[in-house]
Amino acid sequence: MKEKIMMLSLEGYCCSQIIFILALEHLGKDNPDLIKAMRGLCGGMGLTEKCGALSAGFCLLSLIDNEKAKEYRISQLNDWFTETFGTTSCYMLVGDDDSRKETLCPTLIQATYEKLTDLLEW
C-alpha cells in the first residue's frame, strides 16, 4: 500500500484525496468530482486545522456509516490519531518542512486508512 500512496502523491494528490481514492477503489467506485473536492482538506485546511488525512477519515465515516455509529467511530478515529501521532494539527505534525511531509505523510496516510478499514470492518 505504501507504494500506491507514494505513486498517488507523486501524481500530485494530497493526503485527503489519497484516503478517498483508496476508499473508492475498495468500493469499486469512481468519483473524480469528489476527489477534486477533497483537495479542500489538503494541508490541514491551510496548515491551520486538523490533518487532511484525519479530516478525510471523518468525511469517509460520514459517507459510509449510519448516524449513531458514525459519531462513535469519528470519536474513536480522533482519539486513535491523537494517541498515535500526538496531535491532530497538520502544522504541528509537519509544519513547513517538505522533507518531513515526504517522510511522515505517507506513513500517516497508510496508518489512517488502515484504522478506517478496521473501524468500517472492511
Secondary structure, 3 states (H helix, E strand, C coil): CHHHHHHHHHCCCCHHHHHHHHHHHHHCCCCHHHHHHHHHHHHHHHHCCECHHHHHHHHHHHHHCCHHHHHHHHHHHHHHHHHHHCCCEHHHHHCCCHHHHHHHHHHHHHHHHHHHHHHHCC
